[in-house]
Amino acid sequence: MAKDDRSSINPFTGKSHFDMVNDDKFLQQSYNEYYEMINKSQLLDNTQDGQIVRNVAIKLIQAVENYLSKIGRLDYVEDYYDWDFHLVADNTVNAFCMPGGKIVMFSGILSVANTEERVAFILGHEMAHALLDHARTRISAQNAQNALTSAAWVGSIAMDLFGLGALGSLTRAATNVASVGSQFLLINPWGRDQELEADRLGMMIIHWAGYDISHIPVFWEAMSSKNSNEHDFFSTHPADSKRIAAMNDLIYEIENQKDFYSQPVIGNPSKPKGDFKSLNGSKNCPKCGAQAAGDDQFCTNCGAKFEDVLKCSRCGASVNKGDSFCMNCGNKI
């Protein structure tokens, strides 16, 4: 099924995501890179660990499909996500799920994900990135950035032609700085909201598959706090109080039997209770969970500072100071 043959509304977020890519080329390139790596790697699929990864992956895929069937959105994955999974012999502590559902777990990550539930969370988190089209959004943002950069360069050259050479040079210098800053601070790492989305949907997927998610926040906090270069998965996914608070919020919602079938699983991932003002003007401390007034700058219980969060005017996603556009919906800021 082509992308255009299914609804553009993501069933997990209830909204259309920023998209500026050619779908056929996008998937073909992703698959080419995936199979090139697999063909060069030593596969451990037939080992005991490989069978654990396989069984977990099958459970998670079935859980996703069962959920989508219940909400009438199987069109989102049918004939589009070509699921495949492998355990690769590599000491790297990492895992990923490419667009279209190509899952790879490196054997090195089993040194920390040493239980089936932990393997499930790692796989669920990476599957969530693919199901939420985060790679497509990032590439679309890159394309938008390139278009803006090209336009700025053309404009600077026009200034040269009209005798405004100094102003043209300044424009080109500013464009280079903006491009480098966007590349390293915004494009390369997963965005703040994308990580919150993947955490939330990943935990929901493993919950639907029957795994206990109550220990995930503690596991995540302990492992990511090491933040060593040898642990690529955790070093590129930094732990912070917002993410831990959001995980605990989701556990609370599940324990209180929140309905996840009549509304999107991810309503607004950038607003965990531990970090934002609520309707009654109060908020919870992201560090200790104590309640505070909406306009408090510090927690009176533990002294933690409340961070100010900038939001996109269109979709409500978090943005950083100096961003030219929203990474989530493409809205110009």
DRENPA-593366 format. One line per 4 residues: number of its first residue (from 1); their letters; for each residue x, y, z of C-alpha. Coordinates in Angstrom, 2 decimals, decimal comma. Layout:
NUM	A	X Y Z  ... .
// end
This chain:
1	MAKD	0,00 0,00 0,00  1,30 3,44 -0,89  1,39 6,13 1,75  -1,23 8,14 -0,13 .
5	DRSS	-3,65 5,18 -0,04  -4,03 5,37 3,74  -5,26 8,13 5,98  -2,67 10,81 6,70 .
9	INPF	-3,91 10,94 10,30  -1,56 9,06 12,59  -3,74 6,77 14,78  -1,51 7,26 17,82 .
13	TGKS	-1,45 11,07 17,76  -4,68 11,92 15,97  -2,95 14,39 13,66  -1,07 14,59 10,38 .
17	HFDM	2,69 14,89 10,70  4,99 17,22 8,80  5,84 15,37 5,56  7,96 16,53 2,62 .
21	VNDD	9,46 13,24 1,35  8,95 11,00 -1,65  7,56 7,87 -0,01  8,81 5,29 -2,53 .
25	KFLQ	12,38 6,64 -2,50  12,28 7,08 1,26  11,35 3,45 1,99  13,59 2,02 -0,73 .
29	QSYN	16,62 3,84 0,63  15,76 2,73 4,17  15,41 -0,91 3,08  18,63 -0,80 1,04 .
33	EYYE	20,60 0,44 4,06  18,94 -2,16 6,29  19,66 -5,16 4,07  23,19 -3,96 3,32 .
37	MINK	23,92 -3,95 7,04  22,18 -7,30 7,68  24,06 -9,01 4,83  27,38 -7,91 6,34 .
41	SQLL	26,53 -8,83 9,93  26,75 -11,99 12,00  23,17 -12,82 12,94  22,32 -14,43 16,27 .
45	DNTQ	18,67 -15,16 15,47  18,98 -18,89 16,17  20,63 -18,45 19,57  18,73 -18,40 22,84 .
49	DGQI	18,99 -14,62 23,02  17,92 -14,35 19,40  14,79 -16,36 20,11  13,94 -14,07 23,04 .
53	VRNV	14,25 -11,03 20,80  12,13 -12,75 18,15  9,39 -13,75 20,60  9,27 -10,26 22,12 .
57	AIKL	9,13 -8,60 18,71  6,27 -10,84 17,59  4,32 -10,07 20,78  4,79 -6,33 20,31 .
61	IQAV	3,81 -6,38 16,64  0,68 -8,37 17,46  -0,13 -5,93 20,28  0,10 -2,98 17,88 .
65	ENYL	-2,09 -4,69 15,32  -4,67 -5,70 17,93  -4,89 -2,12 19,17  -5,27 -0,72 15,65 .
69	SKIG	-7,91 -3,33 14,88  -9,94 -2,26 17,93  -9,90 1,39 16,86  -10,53 0,59 13,19 .
73	RLDY	-7,13 1,77 11,90  -5,43 -1,36 10,60  -5,01 0,55 7,33  -2,07 2,30 8,96 .
77	VEDY	0,12 -0,84 9,00  -1,47 -3,29 6,55  0,65 -3,78 3,40  2,87 -0,88 4,50 .
81	YDWD	4,90 -1,95 7,54  7,01 -4,91 6,40  8,10 -6,10 9,84  11,44 -7,87 10,16 .
85	FHLV	13,77 -8,32 13,15  17,29 -9,53 13,83  19,75 -9,81 16,71  23,19 -8,79 15,43 .
89	ADNT	26,52 -9,76 16,98  27,94 -6,38 17,94  29,15 -4,99 21,26  27,41 -1,68 20,59 .
93	VNAF	24,76 -0,94 23,22  22,02 0,12 20,83  18,92 -0,87 18,87  16,78 0,73 16,18 .
97	CMPG	13,65 0,28 14,08  13,88 1,71 10,58  10,91 3,17 8,66  8,67 0,37 7,45 .
101	GKIV	9,34 -1,81 10,51  12,92 -3,12 10,14  14,10 -3,91 13,69  17,73 -4,49 14,69 .
105	MFSG	19,03 -5,12 18,19  22,77 -5,25 18,80  23,87 -8,00 21,18  25,75 -5,47 23,33 .
109	ILSV	22,52 -4,02 24,65  21,66 -7,34 26,29  24,28 -6,50 28,91  21,86 -3,90 30,28 .
113	ANTE	18,51 -5,10 28,91  18,97 -8,41 30,72  15,30 -9,35 31,22  12,53 -9,97 28,72 .
117	ERVA	10,63 -6,91 29,96  13,66 -4,68 29,42  14,19 -6,10 25,94  10,50 -5,36 25,32 .
121	FILG	10,87 -1,74 26,38  13,94 -1,18 24,18  12,16 -2,71 21,17  8,87 -0,96 21,97 .
125	HEMA	10,58 2,42 22,20  12,28 1,95 18,81  9,11 0,60 17,18  7,31 3,68 18,43 .
129	HALL	9,74 5,95 16,57  8,88 4,10 13,34  5,11 4,01 13,98  5,14 7,73 14,71 .
133	DHAR	7,05 8,46 11,47  9,77 10,33 13,34  12,41 9,63 10,69  10,08 11,00 8,01 .
137	TRIS	9,46 14,10 10,11  13,18 14,65 10,66  13,98 14,30 6,96  11,10 16,62 6,11 .
141	AQNA	12,49 19,14 8,57  15,90 18,75 6,94  14,34 19,35 3,52  12,59 22,43 4,83 .
145	QNAL	15,83 23,67 6,36  17,65 23,14 3,05  14,95 25,06 1,21  15,20 27,96 3,64 .
149	TSAA	18,99 27,93 3,44  18,92 27,91 -0,36  16,45 30,79 -0,39  18,67 32,78 1,96 .
153	WVGS	21,73 32,16 -0,21  19,87 33,21 -3,36  18,74 36,34 -1,55  22,28 37,15 -0,43 .
157	IAMD	23,58 36,77 -4,01  20,84 39,11 -5,21  22,05 41,64 -2,65  25,53 41,37 -4,19 .
161	LFGL	24,11 42,02 -7,64  22,37 45,14 -6,40  25,53 46,51 -4,82  24,77 45,41 -1,27 .
165	GALG	27,76 43,09 -0,99  28,44 43,65 2,68  24,85 42,87 3,59  24,95 39,80 1,31 .
169	SLTR	28,08 38,48 3,03  26,49 38,99 6,43  23,39 37,11 5,30  25,48 34,16 4,09 .
173	AATN	27,42 34,05 7,36  24,20 34,09 9,38  22,76 31,35 7,15  25,81 29,14 7,76 .
177	VASV	25,57 29,60 11,53  21,84 28,84 11,49  22,38 25,75 9,36  25,11 24,32 11,59 .
181	GSQF	23,13 25,07 14,74  20,00 23,47 13,32  21,93 20,39 12,20  23,56 19,62 15,52 .
185	LLIN	20,99 20,95 17,96  17,75 20,15 16,19  18,10 17,71 13,29  20,64 15,11 14,44 .
189	PWGR	19,25 14,13 17,85  15,68 13,05 18,29  13,66 16,05 19,36  12,44 16,46 22,91 .
193	DQEL	8,82 15,79 21,95  9,73 12,84 19,76  11,47 11,13 22,68  8,47 11,76 24,93 .
197	EADR	6,20 10,32 22,24  8,38 7,23 21,79  8,60 6,68 25,55  4,84 6,89 25,92 .
201	LGMM	3,84 4,81 22,90  6,63 2,29 23,56  5,37 1,74 27,10  1,79 1,43 25,84 .
205	IIHW	2,86 -1,19 23,28  4,58 -3,39 25,86  1,62 -2,88 28,23  -0,74 -4,08 25,50 .
209	AGYD	1,58 -7,06 25,00  1,11 -8,03 28,64  4,40 -6,85 30,14  4,71 -5,09 33,50 .
213	ISHI	5,81 -1,48 32,90  5,91 -0,39 36,54  9,70 -0,83 36,76  10,54 0,93 33,49 .
217	PVFW	11,10 4,44 34,94  13,60 3,11 37,50  15,40 1,00 34,87  15,55 3,91 32,43 .
221	EAMS	16,82 6,37 35,02  19,51 4,00 36,31  20,83 2,98 32,90  20,71 6,31 31,12 .
225	SKNS	22,41 8,05 34,04  25,63 6,22 33,11  25,63 8,15 29,83  28,92 6,65 28,67 .
229	NEHD	30,20 6,62 25,10  30,02 2,83 25,12  26,26 3,00 25,69  25,09 4,63 22,45 .
233	FFST	21,42 3,93 23,03  21,37 5,75 26,34  23,86 8,49 25,49  21,75 9,57 22,53 .
237	HPAD	18,57 9,36 24,58  19,44 11,43 27,68  17,36 10,88 30,76  15,81 13,89 32,44 .
241	SKRI	13,13 14,63 34,99  10,51 15,34 32,32  10,82 11,90 30,78  10,74 10,09 34,11 .
245	AAMN	7,76 12,18 35,21  5,96 11,43 31,94  6,59 7,69 32,36  5,18 7,77 35,89 .
249	DLIY	2,20 9,78 34,64  1,42 7,07 32,09  1,65 4,34 34,71  -0,79 6,35 36,84 .
253	EIEN	-3,18 6,68 33,88  -3,07 2,94 33,21  -3,57 2,07 36,88  -6,63 4,31 36,89 .
257	QKDF	-7,94 2,62 33,73  -7,80 5,58 31,39  -9,61 4,94 28,10  -6,95 4,73 25,36 .
261	YSQP	-9,35 3,56 22,66  -11,71 6,50 22,23  -8,92 9,10 21,98  -5,32 9,12 20,69 .
265	VIGN	-2,73 7,49 22,92  -0,58 10,60 22,54  -2,74 13,66 23,06  0,01 16,16 23,79 .
269	PSKP	3,26 14,44 24,80  4,93 17,73 25,66  2,75 18,23 28,72  3,57 15,68 31,44 .
273	KGDF	2,00 16,56 34,77  5,37 16,97 36,39  6,38 19,89 34,19  3,42 22,04 33,08 .
277	KSLN	0,63 24,11 34,56  -2,69 22,35 34,98  -6,17 23,78 34,55  -6,47 24,83 38,18 .
281	GSKN	-3,22 26,80 38,05  -1,10 24,23 39,91  1,70 21,93 38,81  3,80 19,07 40,14 .
285	CPKC	7,54 19,17 40,68  9,34 17,03 38,07  11,93 15,98 40,68  9,97 15,12 43,82 .
289	GAQA	6,33 15,25 42,62  5,22 17,83 45,20  2,41 20,17 44,15  3,21 23,83 43,55 .
293	AGDD	1,38 26,97 42,43  1,25 27,54 38,67  3,47 30,63 38,81  6,09 29,21 41,24 .
297	QFCT	9,63 29,26 39,89  11,06 26,82 42,46  9,67 23,78 44,29  9,12 24,63 47,96 .
301	NCGA	9,66 20,96 48,88  13,01 20,16 47,24  14,15 23,43 45,67  14,13 22,21 42,06 .
305	KFED	13,72 24,97 39,45  10,71 24,80 37,15  11,71 25,22 33,52  9,91 27,56 31,13 .
309	VLKC	8,77 25,70 28,03  8,10 27,36 24,69  5,34 25,82 22,58  4,31 25,86 18,93 .
313	SRCG	1,22 28,01 18,39  -0,24 25,48 15,96  0,26 22,03 17,54  1,47 22,79 21,08 .
317	ASVN	4,74 20,86 20,73  7,83 22,11 22,57  10,23 24,30 20,61  13,60 25,82 21,40 .
321	KGDS	14,55 29,46 21,38  15,78 30,45 17,94  13,97 27,65 16,07  12,79 28,68 12,60 .
325	FCMN	9,99 26,13 12,45  8,29 23,43 14,53  9,89 19,99 14,19  6,51 18,35 14,82 .
329	CGNK	4,17 20,12 12,37  6,43 22,37 10,29  4,76 25,58 11,46  6,96 28,64 10,88 .
333	I	7,86 30,26 14,20 .
// end
